[in-house]
């Protein structure tokens, strides 16, 4: 927050609970469980790499070895881990490797929904840019 600005000074209203909608439950952020060596227990090597952000060549090798849409026990893919780790460049790398951006985890959330829920602005921008690009390419293919 900027220096000198407080909620009292700006006279912001108190936060309220968001409205509830029938059939909708607020997602809970998945815990990324790690053991004492720092290895992700709920995922695998590729999930850890996406969470922490590795070089493009290393991620390409891991994607070829494990699959770019490899899922952990919660149904999360490396792209979702990149979102959880706030790694926009990793998201771009995974998308270039053809990661599925529409995949849902076991709680029904997509990478874009997680990025929005967690307020990962740069990651949201990367994902939306890709969606826009794919729509434009799709329209050009259909019109030809």
C-alpha positions in Angstrom: 0.0 0.0 0.0 1.2 3.5 -0.7 2.8 5.4 2.2 0.4 7.6 4.1 -2.7 5.9 2.9 -4.7 3.8 5.3 -8.2 2.4 5.2 -9.3 4.9 7.9 -7.8 7.9 6.1 -9.5 6.9 2.8 -12.7 6.0 4.7 -13.2 2.7 3.0 -16.3 0.8 3.9 -15.7 -2.5 5.9 -15.2 -5.6 3.8 -18.3 -7.7 3.4 -18.6 -11.4 2.4 -19.1 -11.8 -1.4 -22.7 -12.7 -2.4 -23.4 -16.4 -2.6 -24.8 -17.9 -5.8 -26.8 -21.2 -6.0 -24.5 -24.0 -6.8 -21.3 -22.0 -6.5 -18.7 -22.5 -3.7 -15.7 -20.3 -3.3 -12.6 -22.3 -4.2 -9.9 -22.9 -1.6 -6.4 -22.3 -2.7 -4.7 -25.7 -3.0 -1.8 -26.2 -0.5 1.4 -27.0 -2.2 2.8 -29.7 0.1 6.6 -29.9 0.3 8.8 -32.3 2.2 11.9 -31.3 4.1 14.1 -31.3 0.9 11.7 -28.8 -0.7 10.2 -31.3 -3.2 6.5 -30.9 -4.0 4.7 -34.0 -2.6 1.3 -33.4 -4.2 2.8 -33.1 -7.7 6.0 -34.2 -9.4 9.2 -32.9 -10.8 7.5 -31.0 -13.6 5.1 -29.4 -11.1 7.9 -28.2 -8.9 9.7 -26.8 -11.9 6.6 -24.9 -13.0 6.0 -23.6 -9.5 9.6 -22.3 -9.1 10.2 -21.3 -12.8 13.0 -23.0 -14.6 14.8 -22.3 -17.9 12.9 -22.9 -21.1 15.1 -25.7 -22.2 14.7 -27.6 -18.9 10.9 -27.2 -19.0 10.8 -28.5 -22.6 12.8 -31.6 -21.5 10.4 -32.2 -18.6 7.3 -31.6 -20.7 8.6 -34.2 -23.2 9.4 -36.7 -20.4 6.3 -36.3 -18.3 3.8 -34.6 -20.6 2.9 -30.9 -20.6 -0.5 -31.6 -19.1 0.6 -34.1 -16.4 -1.7 -34.0 -13.5 -1.1 -34.3 -9.7 -3.4 -35.9 -7.2 -5.6 -32.7 -7.2 -5.9 -32.7 -11.0 -3.6 -29.7 -11.3 -1.3 -29.3 -14.3 2.1 -27.6 -14.5 0.3 -24.6 -16.0 -1.8 -24.3 -12.8 1.4 -24.6 -10.7 3.0 -21.8 -12.7 -0.2 -19.7 -11.9 0.0 -20.6 -8.2 3.7 -19.7 -8.2 3.0 -16.4 -10.0 5.3 -17.3 -12.8 4.1 -15.4 -16.0 7.1 -16.4 -18.1 6.7 -20.0 -17.1 3.0 -19.7 -18.2 4.2 -18.4 -21.6 6.7 -21.3 -21.9 4.1 -23.9 -21.1 1.6 -22.4 -23.5 4.2 -22.4 -26.2 4.7 -26.1 -25.4 0.9 -26.5 -26.0 -0.4 -26.7 -22.5 -4.2 -26.9 -22.3 -5.5 -23.6 -20.9 -9.0 -24.9 -20.6 -8.2 -27.9 -18.4 -10.0 -28.0 -15.0 -8.6 -29.4 -11.7 -10.6 -31.6 -9.3 -12.3 -28.4 -7.9 -13.4 -27.4 -11.3 -11.0 -24.4 -11.7 -9.1 -23.5 -14.8 -5.7 -21.8 -14.8 -7.4 -18.5 -15.7 -9.8 -18.8 -12.9 -7.0 -19.5 -10.4 -5.0 -16.5 -11.7 -8.0 -14.3 -11.3 -8.9 -15.7 -7.9 -5.4 -15.2 -6.7 -5.1 -11.7 -8.3 -2.1 -12.6 -10.4 -2.5 -9.7 -12.8 0.5 -10.4 -15.0 -0.5 -14.1 -15.3 -4.0 -13.1 -16.2 -2.7 -10.8 -18.9 -0.5 -13.6 -20.4 -3.5 -16.1 -20.4 -5.9 -13.6 -21.9 -3.4 -12.5 -24.6 -3.2 -16.2 -25.6 -6.9 -16.7 -25.7 -7.3 -13.6 -27.9 -4.5 -14.8 -30.2 -6.1 -18.3 -30.5 -9.5 -16.8 -31.2 -8.0 -14.6 -34.0 -6.2 -17.6 -35.5 -9.3 -19.7 -35.3 -11.4 -17.0 -37.0 -8.8 -16.7 -39.8 -8.8 -20.4 -40.4 -12.6 -20.6 -40.5 -12.8 -17.7 -43.0 -10.2 -19.1 -45.4 
